[in-house]
Amino acid sequence: MADLITPANLSHLHLLINHFPTVGLIIAFLLLVVSIVSDSEAMKDDTMKPTALGVLFGIAVMTLPVFTTGLAAEGAIEKLPGISQPAMIAHEDSALLAFIVLELAGIAAWLGLWRWRRTRRVPPSLTFVTFVLAALSLGLMTVAANIGGAIRHPEILGDPKTEVARSMFSVSSAGVAFFVNGPGHQWVWPALESAHFVGMTLWFGVLLLANLRLMGWFTGIPYPALHRMLPWALLGFGVNEISGMMFYLATPKGYTTNVVFYWKLIFLLLAAADLLYLTVWPAAWKTEIGTVTHVRERAIGAFALVTFVAVMYCGRMLPFLGNSF
Amino acid sequence: MLQLMTALHDTAFSTWLREAETVWAFPTVLTIHTFGMMLLVGSAWFVDLRLLGVARTIPIGPLRPLFRIMWFAFWINLATGVLLFIADPERKSTSLLFAFKMLLIIINLPLLKRLERAIYRESPEPVAVNGGIRQLAAASAMLWAGTIFAGRLLGYM
């Protein structure tokens, strides 16, 4: 496995999975538009929106490894001939803004799914917010992807003035790194670490109960009641995504060259899949007081808990395993 | 006292915990401590949130086994915490932050006991959540947050 984590492979991986936030996002956006039109026909339950929102949430989660392998690719090719350094920095910064807006769209999509599970309807206000954020992130992602293409092919951008105008749609990742690691900011990293532990604990507490119920314990609690607690798990996820990305932007090389970090990412994607499962899965939702769950739900619940502990293990062990820090 | 801590620091066990070139020494103890924290505070916050009015449809009676999970996790963390202290006795015993963390836990443990007793009394049916129980839950949840912050910051002292 360690042999797979070479800079060249990671560049390759970045080029493979960068279709999630580009092509995938276009598909998710079109699905959302179609679902808004088709579900508006009658005052009946929403049937297509949950699919569209689920795909959008999935794209938002998958964009995490796209962003992180991007910085690994940067380290691999920055010294090669024919590489446009300004295009690379502009790509990273515009991708960061597009990533932030897409994550917000993912949160809105998740909230829509959560409400849909309870009432069979996605509130129009949430649909509207999700639509606007998805459209905005699609535009920003297009800019970022276009600049990314210019890293190897500077002729794509042509007029340098356009490049400057485009790079205004960006957040400075160097600015984030300075905030976390700059002189006089020694308190920032420890404070973010504390927040990261709080977020992890909040997320774990909620998913512990939800999964234990599906595994056949706490049978006196109907699952739909536990479902109400799920937004607190999402809050923990959000806190940790923000604090985690700040660590990552501050010292990318400490992560991109460490195989344990990639294991953590894989387990994290599985934990996010579990959150989606807990939010919408029909068999989970139908678990009432005393309901004995199917062996499939028990297996998924046990797997999810092990997965989350694995995320924690990889994170806590980052400084000790592999070659980090 | 400090001489005692220096002696502890120089024992073979303390040195092994601190300096052994294996993940099975300090890193593993620290990771188990983190797991205990996640289990203890995650369960505690879940109960506290419910008592503070989140997800009111969750019946309180069946949540009682969570207290057993909390105490189980507490004993894990007391044991791993002692080991972490043994690995670094001189600095921990003179650290205000460490003393603060211990103080927060010493205040919180009786609160946890009182909370369990207040909810479940002697009867199998839990009592209604009143203002006093909500105050206990809020105080306990905040003390846990403070404990996590203090513990995490100890790594940077």
Interface residues (C-beta under 8 A of the other chain):
Chain A: W189 P190 E193 S194 F197 V198 M200 T201 L202 F204 G205 V206 L208 L209 W217 F218 T219 G220 I221 P222 P224 A225 L226 R228 M229 W232 V309 M312 Y313 R316 M317 P319 F320 L321
Chain B: V23 P27 L30 T31 T34 F35 M37 M38 L39 V41 G42 S43 A44 W45 F46 L49 R50 V54 A55 T57 I58 P59 G61 P62 L63 P65 L66 A145 I148 F149 R152 L153 G155 Y156
